[in-house]
Amino acid sequence: MMLHERLEAISASRVDGPSKLVLIMLAKRLDRDDPDGVVWSSSETLAEECGVSTKAITRTMERLTKA
């Protein structure tokens, strides 16, 4: 799946705004980090890129893994 297709899918999803932001950052990293579909971003890196705390990233990731 190409980046623009992933971004369209994220945009159409029913997750909340903070979750969409995290998913967008992960989708962008997917292209840079590993073409096989593995993203190794730390909570600290995601928090910095999203402009939120690491605690917010942890809560968001927990919500996303339950969805």
Long-range contacts (C-beta under 8 A, 24 or more apart in sequence): 3-27, 3-28, 3-30, 3-31, 6-30, 15-63, 15-64, 15-67, 16-63, 18-50, 18-52, 18-56, 18-60, 19-60, 19-63, 19-64, 19-67, 21-50, 22-46, 22-50, 22-57, 22-60, 22-61, 22-64, 23-64, 25-49, 25-50
